[in-house]
Amino acid sequence: MEHNFNDEKASRRGQYVEAEVDLMKDRMFFTFDTSYGMPSMPGEATRKPEYKEYKIKTVGILEEGTGKQTGGVYAPLDVVQDMIKEKEKKWKVRALNRGATS
C-alpha cells in the first residue's frame, strides 16, 4: 500500500514521482474523487463536482499480499454507509439545481 502514492505536483507536470508516505504518521484523507484531484481536460464541458475530503486515521497496516486486500482501506461499515449517503445526497441536490436552471 505504501507504494501506491505519487507526487501530485509532479503529476501535473507530466512526471511520475513516487511520494514518500509514512502511513502511520502522515495526514491521510479519503475522497470519492476518482480523478485524484486532477483538473478537467481542456475543452471538457462538464463541471467536476467538489468532493469532500474525509480525514482518516491509520490504526494498522496489513502485511503485503497478492489478494484483494492489498491496497485496500478498511473502515467501519456504518461510517462508509454515511459517507455514501452524503455523497448521493449532494449529487441529488446538484442534479435538481441543474434541472431548475435549464
Secondary structure, 3 states (H helix, E strand, C coil): CCCCCECHHHHHCCCCCECCCCCCCCCEEECCCCCCCCCCCCCCCCCCCCCCCEEECCCCCCCCCCCCCCCCCCCCHHHHHHHHHHHHHHHHHHHHHHHHHC
